[in-house]
Amino acid sequence: MKNSSIHGEQVAADGIRSRPLHRQGLYDDPRLEEVYRRRVDRLGMRPPSKFSRRLQVINYALMFGVGSYMVLYQDYGERRHCFTGLRKWYFGKIDRLWSLSTEEEKELRERGQIK
């Protein structure tokens, strides 16, 4: 007897799963249920608006900027932290970019442009 009642509950559960919009008699008219189902399906097929795409691009740019600031410039104190290696590499590259190599410095001294 228990098996038949469990089987009956399973069949009832399968019937509910096959009709996801049918909730406790809210959509008694099957035509309305189909209309609502089509509306929900159409919402997913619309392309995003130009405004939402621009907002998404601005959001990504802001996230990148804030993340870069937090990793490279935020003051975490004098202790070592997880970004220490990345900061050393980054600021080493920046120093090399804005400083003169020994060859460049020698050439500028010969021209008399630096002392």
Contact map, one row per residue, 1 for C-alpha under 8 A:
1111100000000000000000000000000000000000000000000000000000000000000000000000000000000000000000000000000000000000000
1111110000000000000000000000000000000000000000000000000000000000000000000000000000000000000000000000000000000000000
1111111000000000000000000000000000000000000000000000000000000000000000000000000000000000000000000000000000000000000
1111111100000000000000000000000000000000000000000000000000000000000000000000000000000000000000000000000000000000000
1111111110000000000000000000000000000000000000000000000000000000000000000000000000000000000000000000000000000000000
0111111111000000000000000000000000000000000000000000000000000000000000000000000000000000000000000000000000000000000
0011111111100000000000000000000000000000000000000000000000000000000000000000000000000000000000000000000000000000000
0001111111110000000000000000000000000000000000000000000000000000000000000000000000000000000000000000000000000000000
0000111111111000000000000000000000000000000000000000000000000000000000000000000000000000000000000000000000000000000
0000011111111100000000000000000000000000000000000000000000000000000000000000000000000000000000000000000000000000000
0000001111111110000000000000000000000000000000000000000000000000000000000000000000000000000000000000000000000000000
0000000111111111000000000000000000000000000000000000000000000000000000000000000000000000000000000000000000000000000
0000000011111111100000000000000000000000000000000000000000000000000000000000000000000000000000000000000000000000000
0000000001111111110000000000000000000000000000000000000000000000000000000000000000000000000000000000000000000000000
0000000000111111111000000000000000000000000000000000000000000000000000000000000000000000000000000000000000000000000
0000000000011111111101000000000000000000000000000000000000000000000000000000000000000000000000000000000000000000000
0000000000001111111100000000000000000000000000000000000000000000000000000000000000000000000000000000000000000000000
0000000000000111111100000000000000000000000000000000000000000000000000000000000000000000000000000000000000000000000
0000000000000011111111000000000000000000000000000000000000000000000000000000000000000000000000000000000000000000000
0000000000000001111111100000000000000000000000000000000000000000000000000000000000000000000000000000000000000000000
0000000000000000001111100010000010001000000000000000000000000000000000000000000000000000000000000000000000000000000
0000000000000001001111111111000010000000000000000000000000000000000000000000000000000000000000000000000000000000000
0000000000000000000111111110000000000000000000000000000000000000000000000000000000000000000000000000000000000000000
0000000000000000000001111100000000000000000000000000000000000000000000000000000000000000000000000000000000000000000
0000000000000000000001111111000000000000000000000000000000000000000000000000000000000000000000000000000000000000000
0000000000000000000001111111000000000000000000000000000000000000000000000000000000000000000000000000000000000000000
0000000000000000000011101111110110000000000000000000000000000000000000000000000000000000000000000000000000000000000
0000000000000000000001001111110110000000000000000000000000000000000000000000000000000000000000000000000000000000000
0000000000000000000000000011111110000000000000000000000000000000000000000000000000000000000000000000000000000000000
0000000000000000000000000011111111000000000000000000000000000000000000000000000000000000000000000000000000000000000
0000000000000000000000000000111111100000000000000000000000000000000000000000000000000000000000000000000000000000000
0000000000000000000000000011111111110000000000000000000000000000000000000000000000000000000000000000000000000000000
0000000000000000000011000011111111111000000000000000000000000000000000000000000000000000000000000000000000000000000
0000000000000000000000000000011111111100000000000000000000000000000000000000000000000000000000000000000000000000000
0000000000000000000000000000001111111110000000000000000000000000000000000000000000000000000000000000000000000000000
0000000000000000000000000000000111111111000000000000000000000000000000000000000000000000000000000000000000000000000
0000000000000000000010000000000011111111100000000000000000000000000000000000000000000000000000000000000000000000000
0000000000000000000000000000000001111111110000000000000000000000000000000000000000000000000000000000000000000000000
0000000000000000000000000000000000111111111000000000000000000000000000000000000000000000000000000000000000000000000
0000000000000000000000000000000000011111111100000000000000000000000000000000000000000000000000000000000000000000000
0000000000000000000000000000000000001111111110000000000000000000000000000000000000000000000000000000000000000000000
0000000000000000000000000000000000000111111111000000000000000000000000000000000000000000000000000000000000000000000
0000000000000000000000000000000000000011111111000000000000000000000000000000000000000000000000000000000000000000000
0000000000000000000000000000000000000001111111000000000000000000000000000000000000000000000000000000000000000000000
0000000000000000000000000000000000000000111111100000000000000000000000000000000000000000000000000000000000000000000
0000000000000000000000000000000000000000011111110000000000000000000000000000000000000000000000000000000000000000000
0000000000000000000000000000000000000000000011111000000000000000000000000000000000000000000000000000000000000000000
0000000000000000000000000000000000000000000001111101100000000000000000000000000000000000000000000000000000000000000
0000000000000000000000000000000000000000000000111111100000000000000000000000000000000000000000000000000000000000000
0000000000000000000000000000000000000000000000011111110000000000000000000000000000000000000000000000000000000000000
0000000000000000000000000000000000000000000000001111111000000000000000000000000000000000000000000000000000000000000
0000000000000000000000000000000000000000000000011111111100000000000000000000000000000000000000000000000000000000000
0000000000000000000000000000000000000000000000011111111110000000000000000000000000000000000000000000000000000000000
0000000000000000000000000000000000000000000000000111111111000000000000000000000000000000000000000000000000000000000
0000000000000000000000000000000000000000000000000011111111100000000000000000000000000000000000000000000000000000000
0000000000000000000000000000000000000000000000000001111111110000000000000000000000000000000000000000000000000000000
0000000000000000000000000000000000000000000000000000111111111000000000000000000000000000000000000000000000000000000
0000000000000000000000000000000000000000000000000000011111111100000000000000000000000000000000000000000000000000000
0000000000000000000000000000000000000000000000000000001111111110000000000000000000000000000000000000000000000000000
0000000000000000000000000000000000000000000000000000000111111111000000000000000000000000000000000000000000000000000
0000000000000000000000000000000000000000000000000000000011111111100000000000000000000000000000000000000000000000000
0000000000000000000000000000000000000000000000000000000001111111110000000000000000000000000000000000000000000000000
0000000000000000000000000000000000000000000000000000000000111111111000000000000000000000000000000000000000000000000
0000000000000000000000000000000000000000000000000000000000011111111100000000000000000000000000000000000000000000000
0000000000000000000000000000000000000000000000000000000000001111111110000000000000000000000000000000000000000000000
0000000000000000000000000000000000000000000000000000000000000111111111000000000000000000000000000000000000000000000
0000000000000000000000000000000000000000000000000000000000000011111111100000000000000000000000000000000000000000000
0000000000000000000000000000000000000000000000000000000000000001111111111000000000000000000000000000000000000000000
0000000000000000000000000000000000000000000000000000000000000000111111111100000000000000000000000000000000000000000
0000000000000000000000000000000000000000000000000000000000000000011111111100000000000000000000000000000000000000000
0000000000000000000000000000000000000000000000000000000000000000001111111100000000100010000000000000000000000000000
0000000000000000000000000000000000000000000000000000000000000000000111111100000000100110010000000000000000000000000
0000000000000000000000000000000000000000000000000000000000000000000111111110000000000000000000000000000000000000000
0000000000000000000000000000000000000000000000000000000000000000000011111111000000000000000000000000000000000000000
0000000000000000000000000000000000000000000000000000000000000000000000001111100000000000000000000000000000000000000
0000000000000000000000000000000000000000000000000000000000000000000000000111111010000000000000000000000000000000000
0000000000000000000000000000000000000000000000000000000000000000000000000011111000000000000000000000000000000000000
0000000000000000000000000000000000000000000000000000000000000000000000000001111100000000000000000000000000000000000
0000000000000000000000000000000000000000000000000000000000000000000000000001111110000000000000000000000000000000000
0000000000000000000000000000000000000000000000000000000000000000000000000000011111010000000000000000000000000000000
0000000000000000000000000000000000000000000000000000000000000000000000000001001111110000000000000000000000000000000
0000000000000000000000000000000000000000000000000000000000000000000000000000000111111000000000000000000000000000000
0000000000000000000000000000000000000000000000000000000000000000000000110000000011111110000000000000000000000000000
0000000000000000000000000000000000000000000000000000000000000000000000000000000111111111000000000000000000000000000
0000000000000000000000000000000000000000000000000000000000000000000000000000000001111111100000000000000000000000000
0000000000000000000000000000000000000000000000000000000000000000000000010000000000111111110000000000000000000000000
0000000000000000000000000000000000000000000000000000000000000000000000110000000000111111111000000000000000000000000
0000000000000000000000000000000000000000000000000000000000000000000000000000000000011111111100000000000000000000000
0000000000000000000000000000000000000000000000000000000000000000000000000000000000001111111110000000000000000000000
0000000000000000000000000000000000000000000000000000000000000000000000010000000000000111111111000000000000000000000
0000000000000000000000000000000000000000000000000000000000000000000000000000000000000011111111100000000000000000000
0000000000000000000000000000000000000000000000000000000000000000000000000000000000000001111111110000000000000000000
0000000000000000000000000000000000000000000000000000000000000000000000000000000000000000111111111000000000000000000
0000000000000000000000000000000000000000000000000000000000000000000000000000000000000000011111111100000000000000000
0000000000000000000000000000000000000000000000000000000000000000000000000000000000000000001111111110000000000000000
0000000000000000000000000000000000000000000000000000000000000000000000000000000000000000000111111111100000000000000
0000000000000000000000000000000000000000000000000000000000000000000000000000000000000000000011111110000000000000000
0000000000000000000000000000000000000000000000000000000000000000000000000000000000000000000001111111000000000000000
0000000000000000000000000000000000000000000000000000000000000000000000000000000000000000000000111111100000000000000
0000000000000000000000000000000000000000000000000000000000000000000000000000000000000000000000010111111110000000000
0000000000000000000000000000000000000000000000000000000000000000000000000000000000000000000000010011111110000000000
0000000000000000000000000000000000000000000000000000000000000000000000000000000000000000000000000001111111000000000
0000000000000000000000000000000000000000000000000000000000000000000000000000000000000000000000000001111111100000000
0000000000000000000000000000000000000000000000000000000000000000000000000000000000000000000000000001111111110000000
0000000000000000000000000000000000000000000000000000000000000000000000000000000000000000000000000001111111111000000
0000000000000000000000000000000000000000000000000000000000000000000000000000000000000000000000000000011111111100000
0000000000000000000000000000000000000000000000000000000000000000000000000000000000000000000000000000001111111110000
0000000000000000000000000000000000000000000000000000000000000000000000000000000000000000000000000000000111111111110
0000000000000000000000000000000000000000000000000000000000000000000000000000000000000000000000000000000011111111111
0000000000000000000000000000000000000000000000000000000000000000000000000000000000000000000000000000000001111111100
0000000000000000000000000000000000000000000000000000000000000000000000000000000000000000000000000000000000111111110
0000000000000000000000000000000000000000000000000000000000000000000000000000000000000000000000000000000000011111111
0000000000000000000000000000000000000000000000000000000000000000000000000000000000000000000000000000000000011111111
0000000000000000000000000000000000000000000000000000000000000000000000000000000000000000000000000000000000011011111
0000000000000000000000000000000000000000000000000000000000000000000000000000000000000000000000000000000000001001111
